[in-house]
């Protein structure tokens, strides 16, 4: 799948309760990289799920 296909994916919105200090750290990181925090949240979620799936395969 190409990047243009990724951009055409249907997105859903969710709501999470996250400690304020973690959000502050996350926002600071995202600003330093010039990307929206949602970009890094999606990236982190994908990495987490892939790691858990690999653990499950063992």
PQR file of N, CA, C, O and H, with PARSE charges and radii, in Angstrom:
ATOM      1  N   UNK A   1       0.851  -1.188   0.000 -0.4000 1.5000
ATOM      2  CA  UNK A   1       0.000   0.000   0.000 -0.0000 2.0000
ATOM      3  C   UNK A   1       0.889   1.241   0.000  0.5500 1.7000
ATOM      4  O   UNK A   1       1.831   1.319   0.789 -0.5500 1.4000
ATOM      5  N   UNK A   2       0.614   2.191  -0.850 -0.4000 1.5000
ATOM      6  CA  UNK A   2       1.427   3.400  -0.957 -0.0000 2.0000
ATOM      7  C   UNK A   2       0.953   4.457   0.020  0.5500 1.7000
ATOM      8  O   UNK A   2      -0.107   4.325   0.633 -0.5500 1.4000
ATOM      9  H   UNK A   2      -0.151   2.127  -1.491  0.4000 1.0000
ATOM     10  N   UNK A   3       1.753   5.516   0.161 -0.4000 1.5000
ATOM     11  CA  UNK A   3       1.377   6.620   1.045 -0.0000 2.0000
ATOM     12  C   UNK A   3       0.074   7.262   0.611  0.5500 1.7000
ATOM     13  O   UNK A   3      -0.734   7.656   1.452 -0.5500 1.4000
ATOM     14  H   UNK A   3       2.614   5.624  -0.336  0.4000 1.0000
ATOM     15  N   UNK A   4      -0.143   7.372  -0.700 -0.4000 1.5000
ATOM     16  CA  UNK A   4      -1.385   7.987  -1.158 -0.0000 2.0000
ATOM     17  C   UNK A   4      -2.582   7.127  -0.758  0.5500 1.7000
ATOM     18  O   UNK A   4      -3.651   7.662  -0.461 -0.5500 1.4000
ATOM     19  H   UNK A   4       0.513   7.052  -1.384  0.4000 1.0000
ATOM     20  N   UNK A   5      -2.419   5.800  -0.746 -0.4000 1.5000
ATOM     21  CA  UNK A   5      -3.488   4.920  -0.281 -0.0000 2.0000
ATOM     22  C   UNK A   5      -3.728   5.112   1.210  0.5500 1.7000
ATOM     23  O   UNK A   5      -4.875   5.123   1.658 -0.5500 1.4000
ATOM     24  H   UNK A   5      -1.551   5.366  -0.987  0.4000 1.0000
ATOM     25  N   UNK A   6      -2.650   5.264   1.986 -0.4000 1.5000
ATOM     26  CA  UNK A   6      -2.772   5.502   3.427 -0.0000 2.0000
ATOM     27  C   UNK A   6      -3.580   6.753   3.697  0.5500 1.7000
ATOM     28  O   UNK A   6      -4.416   6.771   4.601 -0.5500 1.4000
ATOM     29  H   UNK A   6      -1.718   5.255   1.623  0.4000 1.0000
ATOM     30  N   UNK A   7      -3.340   7.793   2.927 -0.4000 1.5000
ATOM     31  CA  UNK A   7      -4.027   9.057   3.136 -0.0000 2.0000
ATOM     32  C   UNK A   7      -5.512   8.962   2.811  0.5500 1.7000
ATOM     33  O   UNK A   7      -6.298   9.781   3.287 -0.5500 1.4000
ATOM     34  H   UNK A   7      -2.661   7.778   2.193  0.4000 1.0000
ATOM     35  N   UNK A   8      -5.908   7.985   2.013 -0.4000 1.5000
ATOM     36  CA  UNK A   8      -7.302   7.826   1.634 -0.0000 2.0000
ATOM     37  C   UNK A   8      -8.066   6.946   2.608  0.5500 1.7000
ATOM     38  O   UNK A   8      -9.280   6.791   2.472 -0.5500 1.4000
ATOM     39  H   UNK A   8      -5.269   7.320   1.626  0.4000 1.0000
ATOM     40  N   UNK A   9      -7.378   6.362   3.595 -0.4000 1.5000
ATOM     41  CA  UNK A   9      -8.047   5.501   4.551 -0.0000 2.0000
ATOM     42  C   UNK A   9      -9.091   6.283   5.342  0.5500 1.7000
ATOM     43  O   UNK A   9      -8.907   7.461   5.649 -0.5500 1.4000
ATOM     44  H   UNK A   9      -6.392   6.488   3.705  0.4000 1.0000
ATOM     45  N   UNK A  10     -10.172   5.614   5.658 -0.4000 1.5000
ATOM     46  CA  UNK A  10     -11.198   6.224   6.492 -0.0000 2.0000
ATOM     47  C   UNK A  10     -10.670   6.260   7.914  0.5500 1.7000
ATOM     48  O   UNK A  10     -10.194   5.247   8.428 -0.5500 1.4000
ATOM     49  H   UNK A  10     -10.321   4.657   5.409  0.4000 1.0000
ATOM     50  N   UNK A  11     -10.749   7.408   8.548 -0.4000 1.5000
ATOM     51  CA  UNK A  11     -10.273   7.577   9.917 -0.0000 2.0000
ATOM     52  C   UNK A  11     -11.462   7.621  10.863  0.5500 1.7000
ATOM     53  O   UNK A  11     -12.516   8.168  10.539 -0.5500 1.4000
ATOM     54  H   UNK A  11     -11.136   8.230   8.131  0.4000 1.0000
ATOM     55  N   UNK A  12     -11.276   7.045  12.017 -0.4000 1.5000
ATOM     56  CA  UNK A  12     -12.274   7.121  13.083 -0.0000 2.0000
ATOM     57  C   UNK A  12     -11.677   7.895  14.236  0.5500 1.7000
ATOM     58  O   UNK A  12     -10.459   7.923  14.416 -0.5500 1.4000
ATOM     59  H   UNK A  12     -10.419   6.601  12.280  0.4000 1.0000
ATOM     60  N   UNK A  13     -12.524   8.510  15.001 -0.4000 1.5000
ATOM     61  CA  UNK A  13     -12.055   9.301  16.139 -0.0000 2.0000
ATOM     62  C   UNK A  13     -12.405   8.576  17.426  0.5500 1.7000
ATOM     63  O   UNK A  13     -13.497   8.025  17.564 -0.5500 1.4000
ATOM     64  H   UNK A  13     -13.513   8.487  14.855  0.4000 1.0000
ATOM     65  N   UNK A  14     -11.458   8.582  18.382 -0.4000 1.5000
ATOM     66  CA  UNK A  14     -11.698   8.008  19.699 -0.0000 2.0000
ATOM     67  C   UNK A  14     -11.345   9.046  20.751  0.5500 1.7000
ATOM     68  O   UNK A  14     -10.703  10.055  20.461 -0.5500 1.4000
ATOM     69  H   UNK A  14     -10.571   9.030  18.270  0.4000 1.0000
ATOM     70  N   UNK A  15     -11.772   8.784  21.958 -0.4000 1.5000
ATOM     71  CA  UNK A  15     -11.480   9.680  23.071 -0.0000 2.0000
ATOM     72  C   UNK A  15     -10.785   8.874  24.161  0.5500 1.7000
ATOM     73  O   UNK A  15     -11.219   7.773  24.501 -0.5500 1.4000
ATOM     74  H   UNK A  15     -12.294   7.964  22.193  0.4000 1.0000
ATOM     75  N   UNK A  16      -9.705   9.427  24.706 -0.4000 1.5000
ATOM     76  CA  UNK A  16      -8.951   8.767  25.765 -0.0000 2.0000
ATOM     77  C   UNK A  16      -8.747   9.718  26.926  0.5500 1.7000
ATOM     78  O   UNK A  16      -8.648  10.931  26.744 -0.5500 1.4000
ATOM     79  H   UNK A  16      -9.353  10.321  24.430  0.4000 1.0000
ATOM     80  N   UNK A  17      -8.687   9.165  28.101 -0.4000 1.5000
ATOM     81  CA  UNK A  17      -8.285   9.949  29.266 -0.0000 2.0000
ATOM     82  C   UNK A  17      -6.830   9.607  29.544  0.5500 1.7000
ATOM     83  O   UNK A  17      -6.486   8.456  29.812 -0.5500 1.4000
ATOM     84  H   UNK A  17      -8.767   8.179  28.249  0.4000 1.0000
ATOM     85  N   UNK A  18      -5.984  10.627  29.474 -0.4000 1.5000
ATOM     86  CA  UNK A  18      -4.544  10.462  29.633 -0.0000 2.0000
ATOM     87  C   UNK A  18      -4.064  11.489  30.659  0.5500 1.7000
ATOM     88  O   UNK A  18      -4.499  12.640  30.638 -0.5500 1.4000
ATOM     89  H   UNK A  18      -6.263  11.562  29.256  0.4000 1.0000
ATOM     90  N   UNK A  19      -3.172  11.074  31.549 -0.4000 1.5000
ATOM     91  CA  UNK A  19      -2.671  12.025  32.548 -0.0000 2.0000
ATOM     92  C   UNK A  19      -2.080  13.281  31.895  0.5500 1.7000
ATOM     93  O   UNK A  19      -1.393  13.204  30.877 -0.5500 1.4000
ATOM     94  H   UNK A  19      -2.818  10.139  31.566  0.4000 1.0000
ATOM     95  N   UNK A  20      -2.361  14.422  32.497 -0.4000 1.5000
ATOM     96  CA  UNK A  20      -1.939  15.716  31.955 -0.0000 2.0000
ATOM     97  C   UNK A  20      -0.436  15.773  31.728  0.5500 1.7000
ATOM     98  O   UNK A  20       0.014  16.312  30.717 -0.5500 1.4000
ATOM     99  H   UNK A  20      -2.919  14.485  33.324  0.4000 1.0000
ATOM    100  N   UNK A  21       0.347  15.228  32.652 -0.4000 1.5000
ATOM    101  CA  UNK A  21       1.801  15.298  32.484 -0.0000 2.0000
ATOM    102  C   UNK A  21       2.260  14.517  31.254  0.5500 1.7000
ATOM    103  O   UNK A  21       3.211  14.927  30.588 -0.5500 1.4000
ATOM    104  H   UNK A  21      -0.018  14.790  33.474  0.4000 1.0000
ATOM    105  N   UNK A  22       1.612  13.417  30.948 -0.4000 1.5000
ATOM    106  CA  UNK A  22       1.965  12.647  29.760 -0.0000 2.0000
ATOM    107  C   UNK A  22       1.588  13.410  28.491  0.5500 1.7000
ATOM    108  O   UNK A  22       2.348  13.422  27.522 -0.5500 1.4000
ATOM    109  H   UNK A  22       0.840  13.084  31.490  0.4000 1.0000
ATOM    110  N   UNK A  23       0.429  14.036  28.497 -0.4000 1.5000
ATOM    111  CA  UNK A  23       0.016  14.854  27.343 -0.0000 2.0000
ATOM    112  C   UNK A  23       0.990  16.002  27.133  0.5500 1.7000
ATOM    113  O   UNK A  23       1.364  16.304  26.000 -0.5500 1.4000
ATOM    114  H   UNK A  23      -0.188  14.026  29.284  0.4000 1.0000
ATOM    115  N   UNK A  24       1.401  16.644  28.223 -0.4000 1.5000
ATOM    116  CA  UNK A  24       2.360  17.751  28.101 -0.0000 2.0000
ATOM    117  C   UNK A  24       3.669  17.276  27.467  0.5500 1.7000
ATOM    118  O   UNK A  24       4.213  17.944  26.588 -0.5500 1.4000
ATOM    119  H   UNK A  24       1.097  16.398  29.144  0.4000 1.0000
ATOM    120  N   UNK A  25       4.167  16.132  27.907 -0.4000 1.5000
ATOM    121  CA  UNK A  25       5.394  15.577  27.342 -0.0000 2.0000
ATOM    122  C   UNK A  25       5.195  15.220  25.870  0.5500 1.7000
ATOM    123  O   UNK A  25       6.058  15.482  25.032 -0.5500 1.4000
ATOM    124  H   UNK A  25       3.725  15.588  28.621  0.4000 1.0000
ATOM    125  N   UNK A  26       4.057  14.624  25.577 -0.4000 1.5000
ATOM    126  CA  UNK A  26       3.745  14.202  24.212 -0.0000 2.0000
ATOM    127  C   UNK A  26       3.631  15.395  23.272  0.5500 1.7000
ATOM    128  O   UNK A  26       4.158  15.373  22.160 -0.5500 1.4000
ATOM    129  H   UNK A  26       3.357  14.411  26.258  0.4000 1.0000
ATOM    130  N   UNK A  27       2.939  16.434  23.728 -0.4000 1.5000
ATOM    131  CA  UNK A  27       2.801  17.652  22.924 -0.0000 2.0000
ATOM    132  C   UNK A  27       4.161  18.289  22.649  0.5500 1.7000
ATOM    133  O   UNK A  27       4.436  18.730  21.533 -0.5500 1.4000
ATOM    134  H   UNK A  27       2.511  16.452  24.632  0.4000 1.0000
ATOM    135  N   UNK A  28       4.997  18.334  23.665 -0.4000 1.5000
ATOM    136  CA  UNK A  28       6.333  18.911  23.501 -0.0000 2.0000
ATOM    137  C   UNK A  28       7.116  18.128  22.453  0.5500 1.7000
ATOM    138  O   UNK A  28       7.776  18.722  21.600 -0.5500 1.4000
ATOM    139  H   UNK A  28       4.774  17.976  24.572  0.4000 1.0000
ATOM    140  N   UNK A  29       7.049  16.801  22.511 -0.4000 1.5000
ATOM    141  CA  UNK A  29       7.734  15.965  21.529 -0.0000 2.0000
ATOM    142  C   UNK A  29       7.183  16.215  20.123  0.5500 1.7000
ATOM    143  O   UNK A  29       7.949  16.426  19.183 -0.5500 1.4000
ATOM    144  H   UNK A  29       6.513  16.318  23.204  0.4000 1.0000
ATOM    145  N   UNK A  30       5.872  16.192  19.983 -0.4000 1.5000
ATOM    146  CA  UNK A  30       5.253  16.381  18.662 -0.0000 2.0000
ATOM    147  C   UNK A  30       5.624  17.741  18.075  0.5500 1.7000
ATOM    148  O   UNK A  30       5.915  17.840  16.883 -0.5500 1.4000
ATOM    149  H   UNK A  30       5.250  16.021  20.747  0.4000 1.0000
ATOM    150  N   UNK A  31       5.616  18.785  18.895 -0.4000 1.5000
ATOM    151  CA  UNK A  31       5.990  20.120  18.402 -0.0000 2.0000
ATOM    152  C   UNK A  31       7.438  20.147  17.933  0.5500 1.7000
ATOM    153  O   UNK A  31       7.761  20.806  16.945 -0.5500 1.4000
ATOM    154  H   UNK A  31       5.379  18.705  19.864  0.4000 1.0000
ATOM    155  N   UNK A  32       8.309  19.433  18.637 -0.4000 1.5000
ATOM    156  CA  UNK A  32       9.732  19.420  18.258 -0.0000 2.0000
ATOM    157  C   UNK A  32       9.934  18.729  16.914  0.5500 1.7000
ATOM    158  O   UNK A  32      10.929  18.983  16.235 -0.5500 1.4000
ATOM    159  H   UNK A  32       8.046  18.898  19.440  0.4000 1.0000
ATOM    160  N   UNK A  33       9.023  17.878  16.530 -0.4000 1.5000
ATOM    161  CA  UNK A  33       9.117  17.154  15.269 -0.0000 2.0000
ATOM    162  C   UNK A  33       8.228  17.750  14.191  0.5500 1.7000
ATOM    163  O   UNK A  33       8.242  17.278  13.054 -0.5500 1.4000
ATOM    164  H   UNK A  33       8.214  17.672  17.081  0.4000 1.0000
ATOM    165  N   UNK A  34       7.463  18.771  14.520 -0.4000 1.5000
ATOM    166  CA  UNK A  34       6.591  19.473  13.563 -0.0000 2.0000
ATOM    167  C   UNK A  34       5.517  18.595  12.953  0.5500 1.7000
ATOM    168  O   UNK A  34       5.148  18.780  11.793 -0.5500 1.4000
ATOM    169  H   UNK A  34       7.452  19.155  15.444  0.4000 1.0000
ATOM    170  N   UNK A  35       5.015  17.646  13.714 -0.4000 1.5000
ATOM    171  CA  UNK A  35       3.891  16.820  13.282 -0.0000 2.0000
ATOM    172  C   UNK A  35       2.804  16.885  14.346  0.5500 1.7000
ATOM    173  O   UNK A  35       3.096  17.137  15.515 -0.5500 1.4000
ATOM    174  H   UNK A  35       5.314  17.496  14.656  0.4000 1.0000
ATOM    175  N   UNK A  36       1.563  16.662  13.956 -0.4000 1.5000
ATOM    176  CA  UNK A  36       0.488  16.651  14.966 -0.0000 2.0000
ATOM    177  C   UNK A  36       0.637  15.446  15.888  0.5500 1.7000
ATOM    178  O   UNK A  36       1.153  14.403  15.486 -0.5500 1.4000
ATOM    179  H   UNK A  36       1.326  16.457  13.007  0.4000 1.0000
ATOM    180  N   UNK A  37       0.186  15.597  17.113 -0.4000 1.5000
ATOM    181  CA  UNK A  37       0.328  14.491  18.057 -0.0000 2.0000
ATOM    182  C   UNK A  37      -0.441  13.255  17.596  0.5500 1.7000
ATOM    183  O   UNK A  37      -0.055  12.137  17.937 -0.5500 1.4000
ATOM    184  H   UNK A  37      -0.234  16.444  17.440  0.4000 1.0000
ATOM    185  N   UNK A  38      -1.500  13.427  16.844 -0.4000 1.5000
ATOM    186  CA  UNK A  38      -2.251  12.261  16.358 -0.0000 2.0000
ATOM    187  C   UNK A  38      -1.374  11.369  15.477  0.5500 1.7000
ATOM    188  O   UNK A  38      -1.543  10.149  15.465 -0.5500 1.4000
ATOM    189  H   UNK A  38      -1.813  14.335  16.567  0.4000 1.0000
ATOM    190  N   UNK A  39      -0.450  11.969  14.750 -0.4000 1.5000
ATOM    191  CA  UNK A  39       0.474  11.196  13.920 -0.0000 2.0000
ATOM    192  C   UNK A  39       1.278  10.226  14.782  0.5500 1.7000
ATOM    193  O   UNK A  39       1.420   9.052  14.443 -0.5500 1.4000
ATOM    194  H   UNK A  39      -0.313  12.959  14.760  0.4000 1.0000
ATOM    195  N   UNK A  40       1.799  10.724  15.892 -0.4000 1.5000
ATOM    196  CA  UNK A  40       2.630   9.888  16.761 -0.0000 2.0000
ATOM    197  C   UNK A  40       1.792   8.920  17.587  0.5500 1.7000
ATOM    198  O   UNK A  40       2.268   7.842  17.943 -0.5500 1.4000
ATOM    199  H   UNK A  40       1.684  11.679  16.168  0.4000 1.0000
ATOM    200  N   UNK A  41       0.567   9.285  17.894 -0.4000 1.5000
ATOM    201  CA  UNK A  41      -0.305   8.355  18.610 -0.0000 2.0000
ATOM    202  C   UNK A  41      -0.650   7.161  17.727  0.5500 1.7000
ATOM    203  O   UNK A  41      -0.647   6.022  18.193 -0.5500 1.4000
ATOM    204  H   UNK A  41       0.181  10.161  17.606  0.4000 1.0000
ATOM    205  N   UNK A  42      -0.945   7.415  16.463 -0.4000 1.5000
ATOM    206  CA  UNK A  42      -1.210   6.311  15.533 -0.0000 2.0000
ATOM    207  C   UNK A  42       0.027   5.435  15.383  0.5500 1.7000
ATOM    208  O   UNK A  42      -0.058   4.207  15.415 -0.5500 1.4000
ATOM    209  H   UNK A  42      -0.948   8.340  16.085  0.4000 1.0000
ATOM    210  N   UNK A  43       1.173   6.079  15.220 -0.4000 1.5000
ATOM    211  CA  UNK A  43       2.425   5.341  15.071 -0.0000 2.0000
ATOM    212  C   UNK A  43       2.698   4.476  16.309  0.5500 1.7000
ATOM    213  O   UNK A  43       3.085   3.314  16.185 -0.5500 1.4000
ATOM    214  H   UNK A  43       1.242   7.077  15.194  0.4000 1.0000
ATOM    215  N   UNK A  44       2.498   5.042  17.488 -0.4000 1.5000
ATOM    216  CA  UNK A  44       2.734   4.294  18.727 -0.0000 2.0000
ATOM    217  C   UNK A  44       1.755   3.125  18.854  0.5500 1.7000
ATOM    218  O   UNK A  44       2.141   2.040  19.288 -0.5500 1.4000
ATOM    219  H   UNK A  44       2.184   5.986  17.589  0.4000 1.0000
ATOM    220  N   UNK A  45       0.515   3.335  18.484 -0.4000 1.5000
ATOM    221  CA  UNK A  45      -0.489   2.277  18.573 -0.0000 2.0000
ATOM    222  C   UNK A  45      -0.155   1.127  17.622  0.5500 1.7000
ATOM    223  O   UNK A  45      -0.276  -0.040  17.993 -0.5500 1.4000
ATOM    224  H   UNK A  45       0.201   4.216  18.132  0.4000 1.0000
ATOM    225  N   UNK A  46       0.257   1.449  16.416 -0.4000 1.5000
ATOM    226  CA  UNK A  46       0.640   0.413  15.456 -0.0000 2.0000
ATOM    227  C   UNK A  46       1.819  -0.391  15.999  0.5500 1.7000
ATOM    228  O   UNK A  46       1.802  -1.622  15.960 -0.5500 1.4000
ATOM    229  H   UNK A  46       0.355   2.397  16.115  0.4000 1.0000
ATOM    230  N   UNK A  47       2.837   0.297  16.504 -0.4000 1.5000
ATOM    231  CA  UNK A  47       4.012  -0.401  17.046 -0.0000 2.0000
ATOM    232  C   UNK A  47       3.626  -1.290  18.225  0.5500 1.7000
ATOM    233  O   UNK A  47       4.111  -2.416  18.332 -0.5500 1.4000
ATOM    234  H   UNK A  47       2.851   1.296  16.536  0.4000 1.0000
ATOM    235  N   UNK A  48       2.766  -0.801  19.104 -0.4000 1.5000
ATOM    236  CA  UNK A  48       2.338  -1.566  20.270 -0.0000 2.0000
ATOM    237  C   UNK A  48       1.586  -2.828  19.847  0.5500 1.7000
ATOM    238  O   UNK A  48       1.867  -3.919  20.343 -0.5500 1.4000
ATOM    239  H   UNK A  48       2.372   0.113  19.017  0.4000 1.0000
ATOM    240  N   UNK A  49       0.638  -2.677  18.936 -0.4000 1.5000
ATOM    241  CA  UNK A  49      -0.165  -3.819  18.493 -0.0000 2.0000
ATOM    242  C   UNK A  49       0.711  -4.850  17.791  0.5500 1.7000
ATOM    243  O   UNK A  49       0.570  -6.049  18.028 -0.5500 1.4000
ATOM    244  H   UNK A  49       0.409  -1.791  18.533  0.4000 1.0000
ATOM    245  N   UNK A  50       1.616  -4.387  16.929 -0.4000 1.5000
ATOM    246  CA  UNK A  50       2.506  -5.323  16.243 -0.0000 2.0000
ATOM    247  C   UNK A  50       3.370  -6.097  17.233  0.5500 1.7000
ATOM    248  O   UNK A  50       3.577  -7.298  17.063 -0.5500 1.4000
ATOM    249  H   UNK A  50       1.730  -3.412  16.737  0.4000 1.0000
ATOM    250  N   UNK A  51       3.873  -5.426  18.258 -0.4000 1.5000
ATOM    251  CA  UNK A  51       4.690  -6.087  19.273 -0.0000 2.0000
ATOM    252  C   UNK A  51       3.875  -7.117  20.036  0.5500 1.7000
ATOM    253  O   UNK A  51       4.349  -8.225  20.285 -0.5500 1.4000
ATOM    254  H   UNK A  51       3.705  -4.450  18.396  0.4000 1.0000
ATOM    255  N   UNK A  52       2.652  -6.760  20.408 -0.4000 1.5000
ATOM    256  CA  UNK A  52       1.788  -7.694  21.143 -0.0000 2.0000
ATOM    257  C   UNK A  52       1.407  -8.893  20.279  0.5500 1.7000
ATOM    258  O   UNK A  52       1.345 -10.019  20.774 -0.5500 1.4000
ATOM    259  H   UNK A  52       2.267  -5.860  20.206  0.4000 1.0000
ATOM    260  N   UNK A  53       1.154  -8.659  18.996 -0.4000 1.5000
ATOM    261  CA  UNK A  53       0.823  -9.771  18.096 -0.0000 2.0000
ATOM    262  C   UNK A  53       1.998 -10.737  17.978  0.5500 1.7000
ATOM    263  O   UNK A  53       1.799 -11.951  17.954 -0.5500 1.4000
ATOM    264  H   UNK A  53       1.205  -7.744  18.594  0.4000 1.0000
ATOM    265  N   UNK A  54       3.205 -10.216  17.905 -0.4000 1.5000
ATOM    266  CA  UNK A  54       4.383 -11.075  17.825 -0.0000 2.0000
ATOM    267  C   UNK A  54       4.559 -11.875  19.111  0.5500 1.7000
ATOM    268  O   UNK A  54       4.923 -13.050  19.071 -0.5500 1.4000
ATOM    269  H   UNK A  54       3.367  -9.229  17.924  0.4000 1.0000
ATOM    270  N   UNK A  55       4.300 -11.239  20.250 -0.4000 1.5000
ATOM    271  CA  UNK A  55       4.402 -11.941  21.538 -0.0000 2.0000
ATOM    272  C   UNK A  55       3.387 -13.077  21.607  0.5500 1.7000
ATOM    273  O   UNK A  55       3.679 -14.147  22.140 -0.5500 1.4000
ATOM    274  H   UNK A  55       4.004 -10.285  20.283  0.4000 1.0000
ATOM    275  N   UNK A  56       2.212 -12.842  21.073 -0.4000 1.5000
ATOM    276  CA  UNK A  56       1.141 -13.831  21.092 -0.0000 2.0000
ATOM    277  C   UNK A  56       1.484 -15.058  20.239  0.5500 1.7000
ATOM    278  O   UNK A  56       1.056 -16.172  20.542 -0.5500 1.4000
ATOM    279  H   UNK A  56       1.975 -11.973  20.640  0.4000 1.0000
ATOM    280  N   UNK A  57       2.259 -14.840  19.172 -0.4000 1.5000
ATOM    281  CA  UNK A  57       2.643 -15.915  18.265 -0.0000 2.0000
ATOM    282  C   UNK A  57       3.618 -16.890  18.911  0.5500 1.7000
ATOM    283  O   UNK A  57       3.742 -18.028  18.459 -0.5500 1.4000
ATOM    284  H   UNK A  57       2.606 -13.935  18.927  0.4000 1.0000
ATOM    285  N   UNK A  58       4.301 -16.469  19.945 -0.4000 1.5000
ATOM    286  CA  UNK A  58       5.316 -17.323  20.598 -0.0000 2.0000
ATOM    287  C   UNK A  58       4.700 -18.459  21.331  0.5500 1.7000
ATOM    288  O   UNK A  58       5.410 -19.265  21.930 -0.5500 1.4000
ATOM    289  H   UNK A  58       4.200 -15.545  20.313  0.4000 1.0000
TER
END
